[in-house]
Amino acid sequence: MSDSVIQLKRVSVRFGPQAVLRDISLDIGRHQTLCIIGESGCGKTVTLKLIVGLLRATAGDVLFENASLNSLSEKQLTAMRLRVGFLFQQAALFDSLNVFDNVAFGLRAKGGVSDADIAAKVRERILEVGLPASVEAKMPAELSGGMRKRVGLARALALDPDMMLYDEPTTRLHPIMTDVINELILQTRSRRPVTSVIVTHELRTVHK
């Protein structure tokens, strides 16, 4: 059996007449860190969405741990996604929820976790991304762009994922905050055995 976590086998994606990906093959090994680089609009985010089954390929196949995503039931897809942390390009926090509830969201959706354990995990992850505990009560609108990114990362890490997907993690951040986020990505990899895929067009992030 292959030790690949993700395989793309001759994958193509079209939206109407527009070809976004053409005949892409990719093999991501367990605990590997992979950067996908390219200009805006070249299909990087589409590739991430294929990996977690949020989009289906027009042609070809996507495998997670040797199982074709096309063969998985919705229940199996959900179970797979709970093993994947996704830091969205704009952090994608829920505007109507405070920081605590944003970070706790996945744990509550997963179920089987006590309120006390959720509170402890949320506090741990918030501190892990370098934010003070006092931020828990704040709303997303009260946060800077860099803080929102860190809250998004804390939310992704709350489920202790086996795989982390980062969609343009440093876009629109100033250089100091860019370095902070890049360091957090490195720390995440060093603290837990995680497979990482980072989509970016910033070479500074790639080199880091």
Buried (B, 14 or more C-beta within 10 A) or exposed (E): EEEBBBBBBEBBBEEEEEEBBBEBEBBBEBBBBBBBBEEEEBBBBBBBBBBBBEBEBBEBBBBBBEEEBEEBEEEBBEEBBBBBBBBBBEBBBEEEBBBBBBBBBBBEEBEEBEEEEBBEBBBEBBEBBBBEEEBBEBBBEEBEBBBBBBBBBBBBBBBEBBBBBBBBBBBEBEEEBBBBBBEBBEEBBEEEEBBBBBBBBBEEBEEB
